[in-house]
Amino acid sequence: QVQLVESGGDLVQTGGSLRLSCVVSGGTVSSNIVDWHRQAPGKQREAVVTISREGVTNYANSVKGRFTVSIDNAKNTLYLQMNSLKPEDTAAYYCKLTSEYGITYWGKGTLVTVSS
């Protein structure tokens, strides 16, 4: 069974940086579509960045130039490097994996709080 476990969320000041991790078990990160999503309090969940099976990345406009996604194949882990953080980046961050069969798996999330 595929499981995703996020970590790395924390309280950080405006302009700071964090790196989130998503460890995947039961599936191969690089062979599937993987995404980072976030959900701010009172708002709908939104996609932050998607990596296709071909390795093509697609970032939300709100994070372009500040966030960078990467994969460590040896560790089967997805990362999200977040720089120049803003209060509006405050949210629970989730990773998602979509298998070749169209089945989606979500982690339980990690909380990022950016203080002004």
MARKOLTI-603403 format. One record per atom (N, C-alpha, C): residue number from 1; residue in one letter; atom name; x, y, z. Coordinates in steps of 0.001 Angstrom, whole numbers, m for minus. Layout:
  pos  code  site       xx       yy       zz
  NUM     A    CA        X        Y        Z
...
***
This chain:
  pos  code  site       xx       yy       zz
    1     Q     N      837    m1186        0
    1     Q    CA        0        0        0
    1     Q     C      880     1247        0
    2     V     N      477     2224     m810
    2     V    CA     1235     3461     m910
    2     V     C      952     4334      305
    3     Q     N     2015     4841      901
    3     Q    CA     1885     5776     2021
    3     Q     C     2807     6952     1786
    4     L     N     2334     8120     2162
    4     L    CA     3100     9351     2030
    4     L     C     3144    10028     3400
    5     V     N     4326    10431     3817
    5     V    CA     4481    11086     5116
    5     V     C     5260    12373     4926
    6     E     N     4592    13492     5203
    6     E    CA     5221    14798     5088
    6     E     C     5871    15203     6405
    7     S     N     6885    16044     6295
    7     S    CA     7518    16615     7477
    7     S     C     8209    17907     7066
    8     G     N     8648    18659     8062
    8     G    CA     9400    19876     7784
    8     G     C     8654    21163     8043
    9     G     N     7367    21068     8296
    9     G    CA     6607    22276     8577
    9     G     C     7041    22896     9892
   10     D     N     6916    24223     9967
   10     D    CA     7383    24926    11168
   10     D     C     6838    26338    11150
   11     L     N     7129    27064    12217
   11     L    CA     6836    28492    12307
   11     L     C     8079    29243    11849
   12     V     N     7895    30139    10886
   12     V    CA     9030    30874    10340
   12     V     C     8613    32327    10107
   13     Q     N     9578    33224    10141
   13     Q    CA     9273    34630     9904
   13     Q     C     9179    34924     8407
   14     T     N     8517    36004     8082
   14     T    CA     8443    36458     6694
   14     T     C     9843    36592     6114
   15     G     N    10017    36074     4917
   15     G    CA    11314    36096     4255
   15     G     C    12168    34877     4528
   16     G     N    11727    34037     5435
   16     G    CA    12489    32849     5787
   16     G     C    12312    31713     4796
   17     S     N    12959    30599     5111
   17     S    CA    12930    29434     4235
   17     S     C    12609    28174     5025
   18     L     N    12014    27222     4336
   18     L    CA    11765    25896     4886
   18     L     C    11917    24884     3767
   19     R     N    12249    23660     4138
   19     R    CA    12233    22563     3181
   19     R     C    11320    21475     3713
   20     L     N    10293    21187     2934
   20     L    CA     9368    20120     3280
   20     L     C     9817    18822     2611
   21     S     N     9551    17724     3291
   21     S    CA     9865    16402     2751
   21     S     C     8601    15554     2695
   22     C     N     8560    14670     1734
   22     C    CA     7457    13717     1609
   22     C     C     8078    12365     1286
   23     V     N     8117    11501     2279
   23     V    CA     8673    10164     2087
   23     V     C     7580     9235     1581
   24     V     N     7865     8560      486
   24     V    CA     6877     7678     m139
   24     V     C     7297     6224       55
   25     S     N     6364     5410      482
   25     S    CA     6598     3977      575
   25     S     C     5498     3250     m177
   26     G     N     5836     2086     m736
   26     G    CA     4856     1306    m1473
   26     G     C     4692     1754    m2912
   27     G     N     5447     2720    m3336
   27     G    CA     5379     3216    m4710
   27     G     C     6633     4007    m5014
   28     T     N     6905     4215    m6295
   28     T    CA     8109     4936    m6709
   28     T     C     7745     6353    m7096
   29     V     N     8381     7294    m6434
   29     V    CA     8039     8696    m6670
   29     V     C     8216     9058    m8136
   30     S     N     9337     8714    m8698
   30     S    CA     9673     9171   m10048
   30     S     C     8833     8504   m11133
   31     S     N     8116     7446   m10810
   31     S    CA     7311     6736   m11808
   31     S     C     5864     7184   m11824
   32     N     N     5528     8096   m10959
   32     N    CA     4150     8543   m10831
   32     N     C     4072    10067   m10878
   33     I     N     2857    10560   m11007
   33     I    CA     2634    11996   m10922
   33     I     C     2592    12372    m9449
   34     V     N     3409    13320    m9067
   34     V    CA     3444    13745    m7662
   34     V     C     3237    15247    m7582
   35     D     N     2535    15651    m6555
   35     D    CA     2194    17060    m6380
   35     D     C     2409    17494    m4942
   36     W     N     2577    18784    m4779
   36     W    CA     2417    19420    m3482
   36     W     C     1163    20287    m3566
   37     H     N      350    20187    m2542
   37     H    CA     m837    21015    m2415
   37     H     C     m786    21718    m1067
   38     R     N    m1606    22735     m902
   38     R    CA    m1709    23385      397
   38     R     C    m3147    23835      631
   39     Q     N    m3454    23941     1907
   39     Q    CA    m4784    24401     2284
   39     Q     C    m4651    25364     3457
   40     A     N    m4999    26609     3188
   40     A    CA    m4980    27637     4224
   40     A     C    m6285    27583     5004
   41     P     N    m6275    28079     6227
   41     P    CA    m7504    28064     7037
   41     P     C    m8652    28758     6320
   42     G     N    m9786    28074     6222
   42     G    CA   m10968    28648     5602
   42     G     C   m10939    28693     4090
   43     K     N    m9918    28096     3480
   43     K    CA    m9809    28129     2031
   43     K     C    m9767    26719     1463
   44     Q     N    m9997    26639      154
   44     Q    CA    m9931    25349     m508
   44     Q     C    m8483    24924     m723
   45     R     N    m8290    23622     m802
   45     R    CA    m6955    23101    m1097
   45     R     C    m6570    23498    m2517
   46     E     N    m5321    23885    m2692
   46     E    CA    m4857    24296    m4011
   46     E     C    m3530    23622    m4337
   47     A     N    m3306    23413    m5617
   47     A    CA    m2054    22812    m6068
   47     A     C     m943    23851    m6019
   48     V     N      184    23449    m5511
   48     V    CA     1369    24317    m5445
   48     V     C     2311    24000    m6611
   49     V     N     2576    22716    m6824
   49     V    CA     3460    22298    m7908
   49     V     C     3162    20838    m8236
   50     T     N     3278    20539    m9519
   50     T    CA     3068    19179   m10005
   50     T     C     4291    18738   m10788
   51     I     N     4695    17486   m10625
   51     I    CA     5745    16898   m11453
   51     I     C     5123    15748   m12236
   52     S     N     5215    15814   m13541
   52     S    CA     4702    14732   m14376
   52     S     C     5671    13561   m14367
   53     R     N     5236    12443   m14939
   53     R    CA     6118    11259   m15009
   53     R     C     7350    11540   m15855
   54     E     N     7229    12543   m16744
   54     E    CA     8359    12910   m17585
   54     E     C     9263    13918   m16899
   55     G     N     8890    14314   m15674
   55     G    CA     9722    15247   m14927
   55     G     C     9418    16709   m15195
   56     V     N     8330    16979   m15893
   56     V    CA     7957    18365   m16171
   56     V     C     7259    18953   m14948
   57     T     N     7709    20115   m14525
   57     T    CA     7128    20746   m13337
   57     T     C     6185    21881   m13740
   58     N     N     5185    22066   m12933
   58     N    CA     4217    23137   m13165
   58     N     C     3914    23786   m11817
   59     Y     N     4342    25018   m11657
   59     Y    CA     4173    25736   m10403
   59     Y     C     2972    26676   m10457
   60     A     N     2344    26849    m9330
   60     A    CA     1324    27889    m9215
   60     A     C     1998    29246    m9353
   61     N     N     1300    30192    m9947
   61     N    CA     1887    31530   m10146
   61     N     C     2319    32163    m8826
   62     S     N     1589    31869    m7783
   62     S    CA     1867    32500    m6492
   62     S     C     3198    32058    m5869
   63     V     N     3762    30950    m6359
   63     V    CA     5007    30457    m5756
   63     V     C     6166    30416    m6744
   64     K     N     5912    30743    m7994
   64     K    CA     6983    30702    m8998
   64     K     C     8135    31599    m8597
   65     G     N     9340    31068    m8727
   65     G    CA    10531    31825    m8379
   65     G     C    10899    31747    m6911
   66     R     N     9997    31230    m6091
   66     R    CA    10275    31129    m4654
   66     R     C    10345    29680    m4179
   67     F     N     9546    28816    m4772
   67     F    CA     9493    27403    m4368
   67     F     C    10155    26545    m5433
   68     T     N    10823    25490    m4991
   68     T    CA    11461    24555    m5903
   68     T     C    11180    23128    m5451
   69     V     N    10685    22319    m6361
   69     V    CA    10400    20920    m6052
   69     V     C    11555    20054    m6562
   70     S     N    11823    18991    m5842
   70     S    CA    12868    18063    m6273
   70     S     C    12546    16664    m5773
   71     I     N    13225    15692    m6372
   71     I    CA    13050    14288    m5998
   71     I     C    14409    13664    m5731
   72     D     N    14498    12949    m4628
   72     D    CA    15671    12128    m4346
   72     D     C    15255    10683    m4595
   73     N     N    15682    10143    m5723
   73     N    CA    15249     8791    m6088
   73     N     C    15781     7740    m5121
   74     A     N    16982     7948    m4625
   74     A    CA    17568     6965    m3708
   74     A     C    16764     6868    m2423
   75     K     N    16202     7997    m1993
   75     K    CA    15417     8024     m763
   75     K     C    13920     7929    m1037
   76     N     N    13551     7910    m2325
   76     N    CA    12140     7881    m2710
   76     N     C    11367     8989    m1997
   77     T     N    11931    10169    m2034
   77     T    CA    11409    11304    m1282
   77     T     C    11234    12504    m2194
   78     L     N    10131    13190    m1985
   78     L    CA     9805    14427    m2694
   78     L     C    10071    15587    m1751
   79     Y     N    10698    16635    m2255
   79     Y    CA    10999    17805    m1425
   79     Y     C    10331    19048    m2004
   80     L     N    10115    20008    m1133
   80     L    CA     9660    21329    m1558
   80     L     C    10494    22353     m805
   81     Q     N    11392    23005    m1525
   81     Q    CA    12190    24077     m943
   81     Q     C    11413    25370    m1096
   82     M     N    11157    26024       19
   82     M    CA    10351    27243       13
   82     M     C    11196    28387      528
   83     N     N    11417    29378     m303
   83     N    CA    12206    30558       49
   83     N     C    11329    31797        8
   84     S     N    11824    32868      615
   84     S    CA    11106    34149      619
   84     S     C     9654    33962     1036
   85     L     N     9468    33273     2125
   85     L    CA     8111    32949     2564
   85     L     C     7336    34191     2967
   86     K     N     6034    34138     2693
   86     K    CA     5131    35239     2984
   86     K     C     4020    34744     3923
   87     P     N     3392    35642     4636
   87     P    CA     2281    35203     5503
   87     P     C     1198    34439     4736
   88     E     N      990    34794     3491
   88     E    CA      m35    34106     2703
   88     E     C      354    32686     2314
   89     D     N     1590    32287     2607
   89     D    CA     2002    30901     2397
   89     D     C     1604    30009     3578
   90     T     N     1092    30621     4620
   90     T    CA      662    29853     5784
   90     T     C     m440    28879     5384
   91     A     N     m206    27602     5656
   91     A    CA    m1157    26564     5257
   91     A     C     m653    25213     5725
   92     A     N    m1539    24238     5633
   92     A    CA    m1112    22851     5753
   92     A     C     m693    22390     4358
   93     Y     N      462    21777     4269
   93     Y    CA     1003    21352     2978
   93     Y     C      913    19824     2883
   94     Y     N      423    19374     1750
   94     Y    CA      196    17953     1521
   94     Y     C      896    17498      250
   95     C     N     1418    16306      252
   95     C    CA     1889    15719     m998
   95     C     C      873    14679    m1466
   96     K     N      827    14526    m2761
   96     K    CA     m117    13601    m3389
   96     K     C      595    12820    m4476
   97     L     N      249    11559    m4592
   97     L    CA      790    10711    m5653
   97     L     C     m377    10139    m6435
   98     T     N     m290    10210    m7752
   98     T    CA    m1306     9619    m8622
   98     T     C     m652     8495    m9408
   99     S     N    m1176     7286    m9231
   99     S    CA     m565     6135    m9876
   99     S     C     m963     6060   m11346
  100     E     N     m332     5139   m12047
  100     E    CA     m638     4938   m13468
  100     E     C    m2066     4452   m13665
  101     Y     N    m2679     3967   m12601
  101     Y    CA    m4065     3515   m12667
  101     Y     C    m5044     4609   m12276
  102     G     N    m4525     5806   m12019
  102     G    CA    m5381     6924   m11670
  102     G     C    m5789     6969   m10213
  103     I     N    m5183     6141    m9392
  103     I    CA    m5494     6142    m7964
  103     I     C    m4634     7205    m7286
  104     T     N    m5258     8000    m6432
  104     T    CA    m4523     9059    m5745
  104     T     C    m4320     8715    m4280
  105     Y     N    m3167     9097    m3789
  105     Y    CA    m2804     8882    m2392
  105     Y     C    m2345    10220    m1817
  106     W     N    m2780    10499     m609
  106     W    CA    m2435    11744       70
  106     W     C    m1713    11452     1375
  107     G     N     m798    12362     1714
  107     G    CA     m248    12335     3045
  107     G     C    m1174    13065     3996
  108     K     N     m801    13113     5265
  108     K    CA    m1643    13749     6271
  108     K     C    m1315    15219     6461
  109     G     N     m243    15675     5828
  109     G    CA       68    17089     5841
  109     G     C     1066    17515     6893
  110     T     N     1657    18672     6644
  110     T    CA     2572    19308     7593
  110     T     C     2269    20792     7590
  111     L     N     2268    21412     8773
  111     L    CA     1804    22778     8908
  111     L     C     2943    23779     8786
  112     V     N     2735    24753     7921
  112     V    CA     3676    25868     7747
  112     V     C     2983    27145     8195
  113     T     N     3618    27852     9110
  113     T    CA     3095    29128     9581
  113     T     C     4149    30193     9371
  114     V     N     3773    31242     8656
  114     V    CA     4695    32344     8377
  114     V     C     4197    33570     9127
  115     S     N     4996    34045    10051
  115     S    CA     4606    35208    10851
  115     S     C     5050    36496    10176
  116     S     N     4238    37525    10358
  116     S    CA     4563    38817     9732
  116     S     C     5398    39685    10658
***
